[in-house]
Amino acid sequence: MEEATMKKEVKGGREEEERVNYEGREEREEEEEEEEEEEEEEEEEEEEEEEEEEEEERKRRKKMIREEINKKRRKEIK
């Protein structure tokens, strides 16, 4: 009888340990997924910022070119 009780306790202990390990693994996986999502969001934000900067640079260049063209036209008119 004692042996059967001990086996149940050992088995119960193993099951508890497995459950705790499984729960811990689930938590780690969830944390890793959250970290990956955060990294992806940061990368997307950085890409958007770069695109905005590039667009601003294109606009600035376009404006400079227009100004140069206008200067040349004014000189030609004089």
Buried (B, 14 or more C-beta within 10 A) or exposed (E): EEEEEEEEEEEEEEEEEEEEEEEEEEEEEEEEEEEEEEEEEEEEEEEEEEEEEEEEEEEEEEEEEEEEEEEEEEEEEE
